[in-house]
Amino acid sequence: MVRKKTGFDGWLADKIQESAEFHNALHDARAYVDSVDDVIRFLDMTRVASGMSKADLARNVGRLPESVRRLFTAKDANPSLDTVVKLADALGLRLALA
């Protein structure tokens, strides 16, 4: 299904055309959001593959089950690095930058 264009869509297209600075800032923000989403998605796929429930993972990292459930289901998740490292460790993963 094709989404109907809104006034905001037109405004955004105009801003992108008018300003390289706006275009670059939007690109950078999108890259950041995509990176966070990729990390959260990978952690959740690893959790599922290991057979661990969200509640079990939460207990393993000393968090409330609802906070871990929200992390994996919220559209605007933005976990701290500390949280990501603890979740990765509990899942037997090691974070590294390439």
C-alpha positions as CSV (number, residue, x, y, z in Angstrom):
1,M,0.0,0.0,0.0
2,V,1.4,3.4,-1.0
3,R,1.2,6.0,1.8
4,K,-0.5,9.3,0.8
5,K,1.9,12.3,0.9
6,T,1.3,14.8,3.6
7,G,2.0,18.5,4.0
8,F,5.0,17.5,6.1
9,D,6.3,15.3,3.3
10,G,6.3,18.3,1.0
11,W,7.9,20.5,3.6
12,L,10.6,17.9,4.2
13,A,11.4,17.5,0.6
14,D,11.6,21.3,0.2
15,K,14.0,21.6,3.2
16,I,16.2,18.8,1.8
17,Q,16.4,20.6,-1.6
18,E,17.0,24.0,-0.1
19,S,19.7,23.2,2.4
20,A,22.7,20.9,2.2
21,E,23.2,21.4,6.0
22,F,19.6,20.2,6.7
23,H,20.1,17.3,4.4
24,N,23.3,16.3,6.1
25,A,21.8,16.6,9.6
26,L,18.8,14.5,8.6
27,H,21.1,11.9,7.1
28,D,23.2,11.8,10.3
29,A,20.2,11.5,12.5
30,R,18.8,8.7,10.4
31,A,22.1,6.8,10.5
32,Y,22.1,7.1,14.3
33,V,18.6,5.8,14.7
34,D,19.4,2.9,12.3
35,S,22.5,2.0,14.2
36,V,20.6,1.8,17.5
37,D,17.8,-0.2,15.9
38,D,20.4,-2.6,14.4
39,V,22.0,-3.2,17.8
40,I,18.6,-3.7,19.6
41,R,17.4,-6.0,16.8
42,F,20.6,-8.1,17.0
43,L,20.4,-8.4,20.8
44,D,16.7,-9.5,20.6
45,M,17.4,-12.0,17.8
46,T,20.2,-13.5,19.9
47,R,17.9,-13.6,22.9
48,V,15.2,-15.5,20.9
49,A,17.8,-17.9,19.4
50,S,19.1,-18.7,22.8
51,G,15.6,-19.5,24.1
52,M,15.8,-16.8,26.8
53,S,12.7,-14.9,27.7
54,K,12.8,-11.1,28.1
55,A,12.0,-11.6,31.8
56,D,15.0,-14.0,32.2
57,L,17.3,-11.6,30.4
58,A,16.1,-8.7,32.6
59,R,16.8,-10.8,35.8
60,N,20.3,-11.6,34.4
61,V,21.2,-7.9,34.1
62,G,19.4,-6.7,37.2
63,R,16.6,-4.8,35.4
64,L,12.9,-4.9,35.7
65,P,11.2,-7.2,33.1
66,E,9.1,-4.4,31.8
67,S,12.2,-2.2,31.0
68,V,13.7,-4.9,28.9
69,R,10.4,-5.7,27.2
70,R,10.0,-2.0,26.4
71,L,13.5,-1.8,25.1
72,F,12.8,-4.5,22.5
73,T,9.3,-3.3,21.5
74,A,9.5,0.5,21.7
75,K,9.9,2.4,18.5
76,D,12.0,5.1,20.2
77,A,14.4,2.9,22.2
78,N,17.6,4.6,23.1
79,P,19.5,2.5,25.6
80,S,22.6,3.6,27.4
81,L,25.9,1.9,26.4
82,D,26.0,0.4,29.9
83,T,22.6,-1.3,29.2
84,V,23.7,-2.6,25.8
85,V,27.0,-4.0,27.2
86,K,25.1,-5.8,30.1
87,L,22.6,-7.3,27.8
88,A,25.2,-8.4,25.3
89,D,27.2,-10.0,28.1
90,A,24.2,-11.8,29.5
91,L,23.6,-13.2,26.0
92,G,27.2,-14.4,25.6
93,L,28.2,-11.6,23.2
94,R,31.1,-9.2,23.3
95,L,30.8,-5.7,21.8
96,A,33.6,-4.6,19.5
97,L,34.0,-1.7,17.1
98,A,35.3,-2.4,13.7
